[in-house]
Amino acid sequence: MRVAIAGTAVTQFGELWEESFYTLAKRAASVALSKSRIHPQKIDAIFVANMLSGSLLGQNHLGAQVASL
């Protein structure tokens, strides 16, 4: 088995009231995919971190939502 971190991305920090979680997640996913230069169908796993999603969005399992973008 071969394991690698092929692409990463971080969104801007701050009070981004005009941006939705989905917009930020889609932007980060797009950058990470671009950096990885791997076709999306060849990716076996993604990892998503967010400090306040449970409190602010009522959503604790962000990985599945980002994967569906």
mmCIF file as gemmi writes it, N, C-alpha and C atoms, coordinates in Angstrom:
data_model
loop_
_atom_site.group_PDB
_atom_site.id
_atom_site.type_symbol
_atom_site.label_atom_id
_atom_site.label_alt_id
_atom_site.label_comp_id
_atom_site.label_asym_id
_atom_site.label_entity_id
_atom_site.label_seq_id
_atom_site.pdbx_PDB_ins_code
_atom_site.Cartn_x
_atom_site.Cartn_y
_atom_site.Cartn_z
_atom_site.occupancy
_atom_site.B_iso_or_equiv
_atom_site.pdbx_formal_charge
_atom_site.auth_seq_id
_atom_site.auth_asym_id
_atom_site.pdbx_PDB_model_num
ATOM 1 N N . MET Axp A 1 ? 0.843 -1.174 0 1 0 ? 1 A 1
ATOM 2 C CA . MET Axp A 1 ? 0 0 0 1 0 ? 1 A 1
ATOM 3 C C . MET Axp A 1 ? 0.89 1.24 0 1 0 ? 1 A 1
ATOM 4 N N . ARG Axp A 2 ? 0.513 2.203 -0.806 1 0 ? 2 A 1
ATOM 5 C CA . ARG Axp A 2 ? 1.234 3.47 -0.881 1 0 ? 2 A 1
ATOM 6 C C . ARG Axp A 2 ? 0.332 4.586 -0.362 1 0 ? 2 A 1
ATOM 7 N N . VAL Axp A 3 ? 0.845 5.379 0.544 1 0 ? 3 A 1
ATOM 8 C CA . VAL Axp A 3 ? 0.077 6.471 1.13 1 0 ? 3 A 1
ATOM 9 C C . VAL Axp A 3 ? 0.819 7.777 0.878 1 0 ? 3 A 1
ATOM 10 N N . ALA Axp A 4 ? 0.066 8.815 0.501 1 0 ? 4 A 1
ATOM 11 C CA . ALA Axp A 4 ? 0.691 10.118 0.252 1 0 ? 4 A 1
ATOM 12 C C . ALA Axp A 4 ? -0.307 11.233 0.504 1 0 ? 4 A 1
ATOM 13 N N . ILE Axp A 5 ? 0.208 12.364 0.926 1 0 ? 5 A 1
ATOM 14 C CA . ILE Axp A 5 ? -0.594 13.59 0.967 1 0 ? 5 A 1
ATOM 15 C C . ILE Axp A 5 ? -0.281 14.295 -0.34 1 0 ? 5 A 1
ATOM 16 N N . ALA Axp A 6 ? -1.242 14.304 -1.225 1 0 ? 6 A 1
ATOM 17 C CA . ALA Axp A 6 ? -0.994 14.78 -2.588 1 0 ? 6 A 1
ATOM 18 C C . ALA Axp A 6 ? -1.385 16.231 -2.817 1 0 ? 6 A 1
ATOM 19 N N . GLY Axp A 7 ? -2.292 16.762 -2.032 1 0 ? 7 A 1
ATOM 20 C CA . GLY Axp A 7 ? -2.722 18.144 -2.222 1 0 ? 7 A 1
ATOM 21 C C . GLY Axp A 7 ? -3.362 18.667 -0.956 1 0 ? 7 A 1
ATOM 22 N N . THR Axp A 8 ? -3.053 19.898 -0.618 1 0 ? 8 A 1
ATOM 23 C CA . THR Axp A 8 ? -3.64 20.526 0.57 1 0 ? 8 A 1
ATOM 24 C C . THR Axp A 8 ? -4.09 21.941 0.229 1 0 ? 8 A 1
ATOM 25 N N . ALA Axp A 9 ? -4.97 22.464 1.049 1 0 ? 9 A 1
ATOM 26 C CA . ALA Axp A 9 ? -5.408 23.854 0.88 1 0 ? 9 A 1
ATOM 27 C C . ALA Axp A 9 ? -5.992 24.352 2.186 1 0 ? 9 A 1
ATOM 28 N N . VAL Axp A 10 ? -5.873 25.648 2.404 1 0 ? 10 A 1
ATOM 29 C CA . VAL Axp A 10 ? -6.436 26.31 3.577 1 0 ? 10 A 1
ATOM 30 C C . VAL Axp A 10 ? -7.182 27.534 3.079 1 0 ? 10 A 1
ATOM 31 N N . THR Axp A 11 ? -8.358 27.775 3.629 1 0 ? 11 A 1
ATOM 32 C CA . THR Axp A 11 ? -9.093 28.978 3.249 1 0 ? 11 A 1
ATOM 33 C C . THR Axp A 11 ? -8.591 30.168 4.063 1 0 ? 11 A 1
ATOM 34 N N . GLN Axp A 12 ? -8.973 31.336 3.636 1 0 ? 12 A 1
ATOM 35 C CA . GLN Axp A 12 ? -8.616 32.563 4.332 1 0 ? 12 A 1
ATOM 36 C C . GLN Axp A 12 ? -9.233 32.552 5.731 1 0 ? 12 A 1
ATOM 37 N N . PHE Axp A 13 ? -8.518 33.096 6.694 1 0 ? 13 A 1
ATOM 38 C CA . PHE Axp A 13 ? -9.042 33.23 8.045 1 0 ? 13 A 1
ATOM 39 C C . PHE Axp A 13 ? -9.645 34.611 8.217 1 0 ? 13 A 1
ATOM 40 N N . GLY Axp A 14 ? -10.629 34.711 9.073 1 0 ? 14 A 1
ATOM 41 C CA . GLY Axp A 14 ? -11.194 36.021 9.371 1 0 ? 14 A 1
ATOM 42 C C . GLY Axp A 14 ? -12.715 35.981 9.359 1 0 ? 14 A 1
ATOM 43 N N . GLU Axp A 15 ? -13.296 37.145 9.444 1 0 ? 15 A 1
ATOM 44 C CA . GLU Axp A 15 ? -14.746 37.27 9.417 1 0 ? 15 A 1
ATOM 45 C C . GLU Axp A 15 ? -15.192 37.348 7.963 1 0 ? 15 A 1
ATOM 46 N N . LEU Axp A 16 ? -15.558 36.23 7.419 1 0 ? 16 A 1
ATOM 47 C CA . LEU Axp A 16 ? -15.925 36.129 6.009 1 0 ? 16 A 1
ATOM 48 C C . LEU Axp A 16 ? -17.442 35.968 5.892 1 0 ? 16 A 1
ATOM 49 N N . TRP Axp A 17 ? -18.16 36.974 6.338 1 0 ? 17 A 1
ATOM 50 C CA . TRP Axp A 17 ? -19.624 36.879 6.406 1 0 ? 17 A 1
ATOM 51 C C . TRP Axp A 17 ? -20.266 36.689 5.035 1 0 ? 17 A 1
ATOM 52 N N . GLU Axp A 18 ? -19.638 37.147 3.985 1 0 ? 18 A 1
ATOM 53 C CA . GLU Axp A 18 ? -20.214 37.021 2.646 1 0 ? 18 A 1
ATOM 54 C C . GLU Axp A 18 ? -19.948 35.654 2.024 1 0 ? 18 A 1
ATOM 55 N N . GLU Axp A 19 ? -19.134 34.824 2.677 1 0 ? 19 A 1
ATOM 56 C CA . GLU Axp A 19 ? -18.785 33.501 2.155 1 0 ? 19 A 1
ATOM 57 C C . GLU Axp A 19 ? -19.527 32.415 2.928 1 0 ? 19 A 1
ATOM 58 N N . SER Axp A 20 ? -20.094 31.455 2.235 1 0 ? 20 A 1
ATOM 59 C CA . SER Axp A 20 ? -20.719 30.324 2.917 1 0 ? 20 A 1
ATOM 60 C C . SER Axp A 20 ? -19.678 29.231 3.157 1 0 ? 20 A 1
ATOM 61 N N . PHE Axp A 21 ? -19.986 28.312 4.045 1 0 ? 21 A 1
ATOM 62 C CA . PHE Axp A 21 ? -19.101 27.17 4.275 1 0 ? 21 A 1
ATOM 63 C C . PHE Axp A 21 ? -18.857 26.424 2.967 1 0 ? 21 A 1
ATOM 64 N N . TYR Axp A 22 ? -19.919 26.244 2.197 1 0 ? 22 A 1
ATOM 65 C CA . TYR Axp A 22 ? -19.806 25.472 0.96 1 0 ? 22 A 1
ATOM 66 C C . TYR Axp A 22 ? -18.913 26.162 -0.068 1 0 ? 22 A 1
ATOM 67 N N . THR Axp A 23 ? -18.981 27.486 -0.145 1 0 ? 23 A 1
ATOM 68 C CA . THR Axp A 23 ? -18.116 28.236 -1.052 1 0 ? 23 A 1
ATOM 69 C C . THR Axp A 23 ? -16.654 28.077 -0.647 1 0 ? 23 A 1
ATOM 70 N N . LEU Axp A 24 ? -16.373 28.218 0.643 1 0 ? 24 A 1
ATOM 71 C CA . LEU Axp A 24 ? -15.005 28.075 1.136 1 0 ? 24 A 1
ATOM 72 C C . LEU Axp A 24 ? -14.493 26.651 0.935 1 0 ? 24 A 1
ATOM 73 N N . ALA Axp A 25 ? -15.336 25.668 1.229 1 0 ? 25 A 1
ATOM 74 C CA . ALA Axp A 25 ? -14.933 24.265 1.08 1 0 ? 25 A 1
ATOM 75 C C . ALA Axp A 25 ? -14.666 23.931 -0.384 1 0 ? 25 A 1
ATOM 76 N N . LYS Axp A 26 ? -15.522 24.413 -1.258 1 0 ? 26 A 1
ATOM 77 C CA . LYS Axp A 26 ? -15.341 24.141 -2.687 1 0 ? 26 A 1
ATOM 78 C C . LYS Axp A 26 ? -14.049 24.775 -3.204 1 0 ? 26 A 1
ATOM 79 N N . ARG Axp A 27 ? -13.766 25.988 -2.741 1 0 ? 27 A 1
ATOM 80 C CA . ARG Axp A 27 ? -12.531 26.665 -3.136 1 0 ? 27 A 1
ATOM 81 C C . ARG Axp A 27 ? -11.307 25.884 -2.644 1 0 ? 27 A 1
ATOM 82 N N . ALA Axp A 28 ? -11.323 25.458 -1.394 1 0 ? 28 A 1
ATOM 83 C CA . ALA Axp A 28 ? -10.193 24.704 -0.846 1 0 ? 28 A 1
ATOM 84 C C . ALA Axp A 28 ? -10.031 23.364 -1.557 1 0 ? 28 A 1
ATOM 85 N N . ALA Axp A 29 ? -11.131 22.677 -1.819 1 0 ? 29 A 1
ATOM 86 C CA . ALA Axp A 29 ? -11.062 21.389 -2.512 1 0 ? 29 A 1
ATOM 87 C C . ALA Axp A 29 ? -10.502 21.547 -3.916 1 0 ? 29 A 1
ATOM 88 N N . SER Axp A 30 ? -10.909 22.606 -4.592 1 0 ? 30 A 1
ATOM 89 C CA . SER Axp A 30 ? -10.42 22.865 -5.943 1 0 ? 30 A 1
ATOM 90 C C . SER Axp A 30 ? -8.914 23.108 -5.95 1 0 ? 30 A 1
ATOM 91 N N . VAL Axp A 31 ? -8.439 23.899 -4.998 1 0 ? 31 A 1
ATOM 92 C CA . VAL Axp A 31 ? -7.001 24.173 -4.904 1 0 ? 31 A 1
ATOM 93 C C . VAL Axp A 31 ? -6.235 22.894 -4.571 1 0 ? 31 A 1
ATOM 94 N N . ALA Axp A 32 ? -6.73 22.113 -3.622 1 0 ? 32 A 1
ATOM 95 C CA . ALA Axp A 32 ? -6.052 20.87 -3.242 1 0 ? 32 A 1
ATOM 96 C C . ALA Axp A 32 ? -5.997 19.893 -4.416 1 0 ? 32 A 1
ATOM 97 N N . LEU Axp A 33 ? -7.102 19.777 -5.163 1 0 ? 33 A 1
ATOM 98 C CA . LEU Axp A 33 ? -7.101 18.897 -6.344 1 0 ? 33 A 1
ATOM 99 C C . LEU Axp A 33 ? -6.119 19.374 -7.398 1 0 ? 33 A 1
ATOM 100 N N . SER Axp A 34 ? -6.076 20.67 -7.603 1 0 ? 34 A 1
ATOM 101 C CA . SER Axp A 34 ? -5.161 21.238 -8.586 1 0 ? 34 A 1
ATOM 102 C C . SER Axp A 34 ? -3.704 20.966 -8.19 1 0 ? 34 A 1
ATOM 103 N N . LYS Axp A 35 ? -3.393 21.132 -6.92 1 0 ? 35 A 1
ATOM 104 C CA . LYS Axp A 35 ? -2.037 20.869 -6.438 1 0 ? 35 A 1
ATOM 105 C C . LYS Axp A 35 ? -1.665 19.401 -6.556 1 0 ? 35 A 1
ATOM 106 N N . SER Axp A 36 ? -2.625 18.528 -6.352 1 0 ? 36 A 1
ATOM 107 C CA . SER Axp A 36 ? -2.333 17.092 -6.35 1 0 ? 36 A 1
ATOM 108 C C . SER Axp A 36 ? -2.061 16.542 -7.745 1 0 ? 36 A 1
ATOM 109 N N . ARG Axp A 37 ? -2.66 17.159 -8.759 1 0 ? 37 A 1
ATOM 110 C CA . ARG Axp A 37 ? -2.574 16.69 -10.136 1 0 ? 37 A 1
ATOM 111 C C . ARG Axp A 37 ? -3.028 15.225 -10.272 1 0 ? 37 A 1
ATOM 112 N N . ILE Axp A 38 ? -4.014 14.866 -9.464 1 0 ? 38 A 1
ATOM 113 C CA . ILE Axp A 38 ? -4.595 13.518 -9.494 1 0 ? 38 A 1
ATOM 114 C C . ILE Axp A 38 ? -6.051 13.638 -9.905 1 0 ? 38 A 1
ATOM 115 N N . HIS Axp A 39 ? -6.516 12.715 -10.737 1 0 ? 39 A 1
ATOM 116 C CA . HIS Axp A 39 ? -7.928 12.697 -11.136 1 0 ? 39 A 1
ATOM 117 C C . HIS Axp A 39 ? -8.776 12.389 -9.899 1 0 ? 39 A 1
ATOM 118 N N . PRO Axp A 40 ? -9.862 13.117 -9.685 1 0 ? 40 A 1
ATOM 119 C CA . PRO Axp A 40 ? -10.694 12.914 -8.487 1 0 ? 40 A 1
ATOM 120 C C . PRO Axp A 40 ? -11.126 11.467 -8.251 1 0 ? 40 A 1
ATOM 121 N N . GLN Axp A 41 ? -11.338 10.693 -9.295 1 0 ? 41 A 1
ATOM 122 C CA . GLN Axp A 41 ? -11.77 9.306 -9.116 1 0 ? 41 A 1
ATOM 123 C C . GLN Axp A 41 ? -10.666 8.415 -8.548 1 0 ? 41 A 1
ATOM 124 N N . LYS Axp A 42 ? -9.439 8.871 -8.557 1 0 ? 42 A 1
ATOM 125 C CA . LYS Axp A 42 ? -8.322 8.09 -8.03 1 0 ? 42 A 1
ATOM 126 C C . LYS Axp A 42 ? -8.038 8.389 -6.555 1 0 ? 42 A 1
ATOM 127 N N . ILE Axp A 43 ? -8.793 9.308 -5.965 1 0 ? 43 A 1
ATOM 128 C CA . ILE Axp A 43 ? -8.591 9.672 -4.559 1 0 ? 43 A 1
ATOM 129 C C . ILE Axp A 43 ? -9.387 8.723 -3.677 1 0 ? 43 A 1
ATOM 130 N N . ASP Axp A 44 ? -8.697 8.127 -2.709 1 0 ? 44 A 1
ATOM 131 C CA . ASP Axp A 44 ? -9.337 7.165 -1.806 1 0 ? 44 A 1
ATOM 132 C C . ASP Axp A 44 ? -9.898 7.796 -0.548 1 0 ? 44 A 1
ATOM 133 N N . ALA Axp A 45 ? -9.333 8.918 -0.09 1 0 ? 45 A 1
ATOM 134 C CA . ALA Axp A 45 ? -9.791 9.518 1.16 1 0 ? 45 A 1
ATOM 135 C C . ALA Axp A 45 ? -9.513 11.012 1.143 1 0 ? 45 A 1
ATOM 136 N N . ILE Axp A 46 ? -10.359 11.743 1.852 1 0 ? 46 A 1
ATOM 137 C CA . ILE Axp A 46 ? -10.111 13.167 2.083 1 0 ? 46 A 1
ATOM 138 C C . ILE Axp A 46 ? -10.268 13.418 3.58 1 0 ? 46 A 1
ATOM 139 N N . PHE Axp A 47 ? -9.586 14.432 4.076 1 0 ? 47 A 1
ATOM 140 C CA . PHE Axp A 47 ? -9.67 14.791 5.479 1 0 ? 47 A 1
ATOM 141 C C . PHE Axp A 47 ? -10.023 16.263 5.563 1 0 ? 47 A 1
ATOM 142 N N . VAL Axp A 48 ? -11.016 16.573 6.375 1 0 ? 48 A 1
ATOM 143 C CA . VAL Axp A 48 ? -11.524 17.933 6.501 1 0 ? 48 A 1
ATOM 144 C C . VAL Axp A 48 ? -11.469 18.327 7.975 1 0 ? 48 A 1
ATOM 145 N N . ALA Axp A 49 ? -10.993 19.527 8.255 1 0 ? 49 A 1
ATOM 146 C CA . ALA Axp A 49 ? -10.959 20.021 9.63 1 0 ? 49 A 1
ATOM 147 C C . ALA Axp A 49 ? -11.654 21.376 9.689 1 0 ? 49 A 1
ATOM 148 N N . ASN Axp A 50 ? -12.43 21.565 10.747 1 0 ? 50 A 1
ATOM 149 C CA . ASN Axp A 50 ? -13.109 22.833 10.963 1 0 ? 50 A 1
ATOM 150 C C . ASN Axp A 50 ? -13.407 22.934 12.446 1 0 ? 50 A 1
ATOM 151 N N . MET Axp A 51 ? -13.037 24.02 13.045 1 0 ? 51 A 1
ATOM 152 C CA . MET Axp A 51 ? -13.158 24.16 14.489 1 0 ? 51 A 1
ATOM 153 C C . MET Axp A 51 ? -14.591 24.363 14.981 1 0 ? 51 A 1
ATOM 154 N N . LEU Axp A 52 ? -15.421 25.089 14.267 1 0 ? 52 A 1
ATOM 155 C CA . LEU Axp A 52 ? -16.728 25.484 14.808 1 0 ? 52 A 1
ATOM 156 C C . LEU Axp A 52 ? -17.931 24.981 14.026 1 0 ? 52 A 1
ATOM 157 N N . SER Axp A 53 ? -17.762 24.052 13.132 1 0 ? 53 A 1
ATOM 158 C CA . SER Axp A 53 ? -18.895 23.651 12.294 1 0 ? 53 A 1
ATOM 159 C C . SER Axp A 53 ? -20.056 23.081 13.094 1 0 ? 53 A 1
ATOM 160 N N . GLY Axp A 54 ? -19.768 22.347 14.143 1 0 ? 54 A 1
ATOM 161 C CA . GLY Axp A 54 ? -20.847 21.799 14.968 1 0 ? 54 A 1
ATOM 162 C C . GLY Axp A 54 ? -21.673 22.89 15.617 1 0 ? 54 A 1
ATOM 163 N N . SER Axp A 55 ? -21.013 23.905 16.114 1 0 ? 55 A 1
ATOM 164 C CA . SER Axp A 55 ? -21.707 25.014 16.784 1 0 ? 55 A 1
ATOM 165 C C . SER Axp A 55 ? -22.385 25.954 15.804 1 0 ? 55 A 1
ATOM 166 N N . LEU Axp A 56 ? -21.697 26.284 14.71 1 0 ? 56 A 1
ATOM 167 C CA . LEU Axp A 56 ? -22.225 27.291 13.79 1 0 ? 56 A 1
ATOM 168 C C . LEU Axp A 56 ? -23.145 26.725 12.717 1 0 ? 56 A 1
ATOM 169 N N . LEU Axp A 57 ? -22.86 25.519 12.25 1 0 ? 57 A 1
ATOM 170 C CA . LEU Axp A 57 ? -23.651 24.936 11.164 1 0 ? 57 A 1
ATOM 171 C C . LEU Axp A 57 ? -24.551 23.786 11.617 1 0 ? 57 A 1
ATOM 172 N N . GLY Axp A 58 ? -24.325 23.302 12.838 1 0 ? 58 A 1
ATOM 173 C CA . GLY Axp A 58 ? -25.06 22.13 13.291 1 0 ? 58 A 1
ATOM 174 C C . GLY Axp A 58 ? -24.627 20.881 12.533 1 0 ? 58 A 1
ATOM 175 N N . GLN Axp A 59 ? -23.425 20.91 11.986 1 0 ? 59 A 1
ATOM 176 C CA . GLN Axp A 59 ? -22.926 19.799 11.168 1 0 ? 59 A 1
ATOM 177 C C . GLN Axp A 59 ? -21.536 19.416 11.669 1 0 ? 59 A 1
ATOM 178 N N . ASN Axp A 60 ? -21.425 18.198 12.198 1 0 ? 60 A 1
ATOM 179 C CA . ASN Axp A 60 ? -20.139 17.738 12.718 1 0 ? 60 A 1
ATOM 180 C C . ASN Axp A 60 ? -19.366 16.871 11.741 1 0 ? 60 A 1
ATOM 181 N N . HIS Axp A 61 ? -20.013 16.35 10.743 1 0 ? 61 A 1
ATOM 182 C CA . HIS Axp A 61 ? -19.356 15.429 9.809 1 0 ? 61 A 1
ATOM 183 C C . HIS Axp A 61 ? -19.183 16.121 8.447 1 0 ? 61 A 1
ATOM 184 N N . LEU Axp A 62 ? -18.163 16.966 8.351 1 0 ? 62 A 1
ATOM 185 C CA . LEU Axp A 62 ? -17.972 17.779 7.165 1 0 ? 62 A 1
ATOM 186 C C . LEU Axp A 62 ? -17.351 17.016 5.996 1 0 ? 62 A 1
ATOM 187 N N . GLY Axp A 63 ? -16.599 15.972 6.287 1 0 ? 63 A 1
ATOM 188 C CA . GLY Axp A 63 ? -15.928 15.226 5.222 1 0 ? 63 A 1
ATOM 189 C C . GLY Axp A 63 ? -16.87 14.754 4.139 1 0 ? 63 A 1
ATOM 190 N N . ALA Axp A 64 ? -18.014 14.209 4.533 1 0 ? 64 A 1
ATOM 191 C CA . ALA Axp A 64 ? -18.992 13.715 3.556 1 0 ? 64 A 1
ATOM 192 C C . ALA Axp A 64 ? -19.572 14.866 2.741 1 0 ? 64 A 1
ATOM 193 N N . GLN Axp A 65 ? -19.797 16.001 3.372 1 0 ? 65 A 1
ATOM 194 C CA . GLN Axp A 65 ? -20.339 17.135 2.628 1 0 ? 65 A 1
ATOM 195 C C . GLN Axp A 65 ? -19.327 17.691 1.632 1 0 ? 65 A 1
ATOM 196 N N . VAL Axp A 66 ? -18.07 17.784 2.039 1 0 ? 66 A 1
ATOM 197 C CA . VAL Axp A 66 ? -17.041 18.284 1.127 1 0 ? 66 A 1
ATOM 198 C C . VAL Axp A 66 ? -16.827 17.298 -0.005 1 0 ? 66 A 1
ATOM 199 N N . ALA Axp A 67 ? -16.86 16.022 0.277 1 0 ? 67 A 1
ATOM 200 C CA . ALA Axp A 67 ? -16.68 15.007 -0.769 1 0 ? 67 A 1
ATOM 201 C C . ALA Axp A 67 ? -17.782 15.078 -1.806 1 0 ? 67 A 1
ATOM 202 N N . SER Axp A 68 ? -18.969 15.515 -1.413 1 0 ? 68 A 1
ATOM 203 C CA . SER Axp A 68 ? -20.091 15.579 -2.363 1 0 ? 68 A 1
ATOM 204 C C . SER Axp A 68 ? -20.061 16.838 -3.231 1 0 ? 68 A 1
ATOM 205 N N . LEU Axp A 69 ? -19.173 17.795 -2.907 1 0 ? 69 A 1
ATOM 206 C CA . LEU Axp A 69 ? -19.085 19.023 -3.702 1 0 ? 69 A 1
ATOM 207 C C . LEU Axp A 69 ? -18.474 18.682 -5.023 1 0 ? 69 A 1
